Amino acid sequence: MPPSIAVDSTTITTGAGNWKWAQFRGEKAGVKLHVSFDVKTMTPICVEESVASQHDSKKASQLVTMKRAIYICDRAYAKYDRMDELHGEDKFFVIRLKKNAVTRDERICSVPTKESFVREDWIARLGEEVNGTIHPFRLVTFQDLEGHEIRVVTNLYDVSAEIGSVIGYNLERTQRWLRYSKVYLGLFLFFSLISIVECYISIYYLNAVEREYFLATIITAPSIFLFCLSNPLLGKGSYLSKIGSKSVGVYVIHVFFIKLTIHISLLLKMREVIDMSIIWQIVYTPLVFIIAYIAYENLQVVKRFFVRKESDPAQKTLLSQNN
């Protein structure tokens, strides 16, 4: 999916005597900040200021600049000519429609199921023929968390209305669980220590099999997962995040080095000594990871070399044919 960008404004008011140049309502004066906001990265993209009395639509063109992005707006941006412009500029939008909006040339886009939050899914032109939209757009009516019906207009024709409604319904409920970042981190650290104690007791006192999961894992795994979800920008742009992009390759290749370590320790008859060494147990995991990462990086270098070598003759043949 393209990046989702929310567009809206916020008004800051004060007494009329302070900002006489920004007279707003009655004895109030105010300024307005018009903001476009990247929903995924949770960062503002553009901020434009104006007096509070200026309508939001006046600043829309300065906020909606990125192509191949989905702009999410409220009723203040529901201008018919602007919708046609956005569609012609290859920009997607989801705009809440006014209640008194007139539609024409209606046809069904999809038939919602009974279990869905979607109530209607149509394609139609908006407004009268004289001042309405040139292009037909998609009109979706769905219910919010409180059972109120919301109608939006969009030029996303291929996205399932069912998927969109489920995401919208569950997003707010999910956000409630992502407010307790410190709690999740505390649970992860505490139960990680508990798992170490479990490991020590089960192996050295109960003769359990090594490298098994423990009861504390039931809490540690979802805790670290929820902690990461509640901090989506944690480590962004860092070296660790770059390593994380190669985690699948490292995961696949690290098994080879684990097996290799076991075979070498058996050949040297040092298996029991190594297993009982606390220092080795601490160093072993990061050592395997580092070796696997270096090996994966070198494999990618070799792969790029052969791919480039194979593509060069093809490029030469193409150039000769063109000449």
SVG drawing of the C-alpha trace seen along z (x, -y; Angstrom):
<svg xmlns="http://www.w3.org/2000/svg" viewBox="-28 -45 69 82">
<polyline fill="none" stroke="black" stroke-width="0.4" points="0.0,0.0 1.2,-3.6 2.0,-5.7 -1.0,-7.1 -0.9,-10.8 -3.5,-12.4 -4.4,-16.1 -6.0,-18.3 -5.7,-21.6 -5.6,-22.7 -6.6,-26.2 -4.9,-28.1 -7.1,-30.9 -6.5,-33.8 -8.1,-37.1 -8.8,-39.5 -6.7,-42.2 -3.6,-40.1 -3.8,-39.3 -5.9,-42.1 -4.6,-41.1 -6.1,-37.6 -9.7,-38.4 -11.6,-35.1 -15.0,-34.9 -16.4,-37.5 -13.8,-38.4 -11.4,-35.8 -8.4,-35.8 -6.6,-32.8 -4.1,-31.2 -4.4,-27.9 -1.8,-25.2 -2.5,-23.1 -0.6,-19.8 0.1,-16.8 1.1,-13.8 2.6,-10.4 0.5,-7.8 3.1,-5.0 6.2,-6.9 4.1,-9.2 6.0,-12.3 4.7,-15.6 5.6,-16.2 4.4,-19.7 3.0,-22.5 1.5,-25.7 0.2,-28.5 -2.7,-30.9 -5.2,-33.0 -8.0,-30.9 -10.7,-32.3 -9.2,-30.9 -10.9,-27.7 -8.9,-24.5 -9.4,-23.9 -7.4,-27.1 -4.2,-25.4 -4.9,-21.9 -2.7,-22.3 0.3,-23.1 -0.2,-20.0 -1.1,-17.5 2.1,-17.4 3.3,-13.7 2.3,-11.5 1.3,-7.8 0.2,-8.5 -3.2,-8.1 -4.5,-11.4 -7.0,-11.0 -9.1,-14.1 -12.3,-15.3 -15.3,-17.1 -13.5,-20.4 -11.5,-19.1 -14.5,-17.6 -14.4,-19.9 -15.5,-18.3 -13.1,-20.1 -10.2,-19.3 -11.1,-15.6 -10.8,-15.6 -7.5,-17.4 -6.1,-14.8 -7.3,-12.0 -5.6,-13.5 -2.4,-14.1 -2.1,-10.4 -2.8,-11.0 -5.1,-8.8 -7.5,-10.1 -10.1,-9.0 -12.3,-12.0 -15.3,-12.0 -18.3,-13.1 -20.8,-15.7 -24.3,-14.5 -26.0,-16.6 -23.8,-15.4 -25.7,-14.7 -24.8,-11.6 -25.6,-10.6 -24.8,-7.7 -24.7,-5.2 -23.7,-1.6 -22.7,1.1 -19.0,1.7 -19.3,4.7 -21.9,6.3 -20.9,6.3 -21.5,9.3 -23.8,9.3 -20.8,9.6 -19.0,6.7 -18.9,3.1 -19.4,1.9 -23.0,0.9 -22.8,-0.3 -20.1,-0.3 -21.0,-2.3 -19.4,-4.1 -20.9,-7.4 -20.3,-11.0 -20.8,-13.6 -22.8,-16.8 -24.9,-18.1 -23.8,-17.9 -22.9,-21.6 -20.6,-21.8 -20.1,-18.1 -17.2,-15.7 -16.1,-14.7 -14.8,-11.3 -16.9,-8.7 -15.5,-7.9 -16.1,-5.2 -18.5,-5.8 -18.2,-3.6 -20.5,-3.7 -19.4,-1.9 -20.0,-1.9 -17.5,-3.3 -16.8,-1.8 -19.9,-3.5 -22.3,-2.3 -22.4,-5.7 -22.5,-5.6 -19.6,-7.3 -19.5,-7.8 -16.3,-8.4 -15.3,-9.1 -12.2,-7.6 -10.4,-6.8 -9.0,-3.6 -11.0,-1.2 -9.0,2.0 -8.8,2.0 -11.4,4.3 -13.9,2.3 -14.0,5.2 -10.3,5.0 -10.4,1.3 -13.3,1.4 -11.7,4.2 -8.4,2.2 -10.3,-1.0 -12.4,0.8 -9.5,2.6 -6.9,-0.2 -8.4,-2.2 -8.8,0.9 -5.1,1.9 -3.8,-1.6 -5.2,-1.2 -2.8,1.7 0.2,-0.2 0.2,-2.9 2.1,-0.8 5.5,-0.6 7.4,-0.7 5.2,2.1 6.0,4.4 9.7,3.7 9.6,4.4 7.7,7.6 10.2,8.7 13.2,8.1 11.7,9.7 10.5,12.8 13.8,13.1 15.5,13.4 12.8,15.9 13.6,18.0 17.3,18.1 16.4,19.4 14.0,21.9 16.8,23.1 19.3,23.5 16.9,25.4 15.4,27.7 18.8,28.6 21.1,29.0 18.5,30.2 15.8,31.9 18.0,33.3 15.8,31.7 16.7,31.5 18.7,28.4 17.6,25.7 13.9,26.1 11.3,23.4 10.2,22.5 7.0,21.2 8.5,17.7 8.7,17.7 4.9,17.4 5.2,13.8 8.6,12.7 7.7,13.3 4.5,11.2 6.0,8.6 8.9,7.8 6.5,7.9 4.2,5.4 7.1,3.2 8.4,3.0 4.9,2.2 4.5,-0.6 7.8,-2.1 7.7,-2.0 10.5,-4.6 12.9,-2.9 16.2,-2.4 15.1,-3.9 18.1,-4.6 20.5,-2.9 23.0,-0.2 20.9,2.4 17.9,1.6 20.1,2.2 21.2,5.5 17.6,6.4 16.7,6.0 19.0,9.0 17.7,11.1 16.0,13.8 19.3,14.5 21.3,14.6 18.7,16.9 18.9,19.4 22.7,19.5 23.3,19.5 22.2,23.2 25.2,24.3 27.6,22.7 25.8,24.1 26.2,27.6 29.8,26.9 30.6,25.8 29.0,29.1 31.0,31.3 34.3,29.5 33.7,29.8 33.0,33.5 36.1,34.0 38.2,32.3 36.5,34.2 35.7,30.9 31.9,31.1 31.3,31.5 33.9,28.9 32.4,26.3 28.8,27.0 29.8,26.4 31.7,23.2 29.7,20.1 31.9,17.8 31.3,19.9 27.5,19.9 27.6,16.1 29.9,15.6 28.4,18.4 25.2,16.7 26.7,13.3 29.6,15.2 27.4,17.4 25.4,14.3 28.4,12.3 29.9,15.1 26.6,15.8 26.2,12.1 29.7,11.8 29.1,15.0 25.8,13.8 27.3,10.4 30.1,12.1 27.6,14.4 25.7,11.3 29.0,9.8 29.7,13.0 26.1,13.1 26.3,9.5 29.6,10.2 28.2,13.2 24.9,11.3 26.9,8.4 29.2,10.7 26.2,12.4 24.5,9.2 27.5,7.5 27.6,9.8 23.9,9.3 24.3,5.5 27.2,5.6 25.1,7.7 22.2,5.2 24.5,2.2 26.0,3.9 22.5,4.6 21.5,1.0 24.6,-0.3"/>
</svg>
